[in-house]
Amino acid sequence: VQDIRNVASDAARLVFKGRIDVPQLGQRTNADQICRSLVLDDGASVDAMPSLEIVADDVKCTHGATVADLDEERIFYLESRGLSRADARALLIKAFCFELVQKTEDMVP
């Protein structure tokens, strides 16, 4: 599983070009590739290009990408619970990143 997370702000430009190759000998491969990106400011941008090259014929592979800004309804909900706008945004960004950190910690024996 390739789970990529990006957070772009200010004038950042992020590029993800991922690739999963499955050769003929890779029968019964099960692979997933996802790139999730948050764009926090109008000047920031993300280019995501996930790709698969599959030569084997007995595989299960997926790939995809999402690029979004912070959900205003979630920010509003947190503000209605007493958080400032800045704190609500920071919490949502941390939650976005923490999900991946938590998956990584689950993989360590």
Phi, psi and omega per residue, in radians:
V1 nan 2.211 2.987
Q2 -1.899 1.942 3.121
D3 -2.082 1.816 -3.063
I4 -1.806 2.347 3.078
R5 -2.142 2.345 3.093
N6 -2.226 2.515 3.002
V7 -2.292 2.052 -3.102
A8 -2.021 2.312 3.093
S9 -2.397 3.048 -3.132
D10 0.941 -2.120 -3.119
A11 -1.919 0.432 -3.106
A12 -1.161 2.545 3.017
R13 -2.243 2.013 -3.112
L14 -1.905 2.455 3.119
V15 -2.244 2.209 3.031
F16 -2.075 2.134 3.067
K17 -2.246 1.597 -3.090
G18 -1.730 2.716 -3.123
R19 -2.613 2.361 2.977
I20 -2.017 2.146 3.080
D21 -1.879 2.255 3.064
V22 -2.142 1.816 -3.131
P23 -1.306 3.052 -3.135
Q24 -0.960 -0.640 -3.140
L25 -1.315 -0.062 -3.098
G26 -1.568 0.607 3.133
Q27 -1.007 2.535 3.124
R28 1.145 0.414 3.055
T29 -1.229 2.448 3.066
N30 -2.197 1.864 -3.051
A31 -2.362 2.493 3.104
D32 -2.292 2.478 3.099
Q33 -2.412 2.145 3.113
I34 -2.415 2.379 3.088
C35 -2.107 2.017 3.121
R36 -1.952 2.293 -3.068
S37 -2.330 2.447 3.012
L38 -1.904 2.269 3.046
V39 -1.928 2.005 -3.000
L40 -1.607 -0.384 -3.088
D41 -2.354 2.719 -3.129
D42 -1.082 -0.489 -3.127
G43 -1.411 -0.201 -3.111
A44 -1.546 2.683 3.095
S45 -2.591 2.721 3.115
V46 -2.351 2.274 2.999
D47 -1.969 2.060 -3.116
A48 -2.059 2.223 -3.104
M49 -2.341 1.312 3.078
P50 -1.298 2.584 3.121
S51 -2.625 2.731 3.085
L52 -2.223 2.451 2.926
E53 -2.241 1.932 -3.033
I54 -2.069 2.128 3.075
V55 -1.809 -0.578 3.121
A56 -1.189 2.788 -3.081
D57 -1.975 -0.067 3.122
D58 -2.093 1.324 -3.072
V59 -2.394 2.823 2.998
K60 -2.271 1.836 -3.080
C61 -2.353 2.466 3.079
T62 -2.345 2.731 3.032
H63 -2.669 2.679 3.140
G64 -3.043 3.004 -3.138
A65 -2.643 2.528 3.021
T66 -2.310 2.486 3.060
V67 -2.323 2.170 -3.087
A68 -2.619 2.903 2.988
D69 -1.759 3.090 3.114
L70 -1.155 2.473 -3.114
D71 -1.294 2.050 -3.113
E72 -1.092 -0.562 3.116
E73 -1.162 -0.654 3.102
R74 -1.208 -0.689 3.086
I75 -1.082 -0.811 3.127
F76 -1.033 -0.751 3.136
Y77 -1.026 -0.834 -3.134
L78 -1.153 -0.637 3.069
E79 -1.118 -0.660 3.138
S80 -1.207 -0.246 3.084
R81 -1.713 0.158 3.018
G82 1.801 -0.042 3.108
L83 -1.417 2.586 3.022
S84 -1.274 2.866 3.116
R85 -1.030 -0.759 -3.137
A86 -1.100 -0.747 3.126
D87 -1.177 -0.655 3.107
A88 -1.112 -0.780 3.104
R89 -1.086 -0.776 -3.138
A90 -1.087 -0.723 3.133
L91 -1.114 -0.758 3.126
L92 -1.134 -0.666 3.107
I93 -1.160 -0.767 3.105
K94 -1.075 -0.725 3.125
A95 -1.100 -0.716 3.107
F96 -1.022 -0.773 -3.119
C97 -1.358 -0.653 -3.051
F98 -1.101 -0.577 3.137
E99 -0.967 -0.727 3.129
L100 -1.247 -0.711 3.096
V101 -1.059 -0.726 3.136
Q102 -1.109 -0.713 3.079
K103 -1.072 -0.703 3.141
T104 -1.134 -0.760 3.126
E105 -1.101 -0.584 3.115
D106 -1.182 -0.403 -3.108
M107 -1.450 -0.365 -3.096
V108 -1.390 2.274 -3.119
P109 -1.235 nan nan
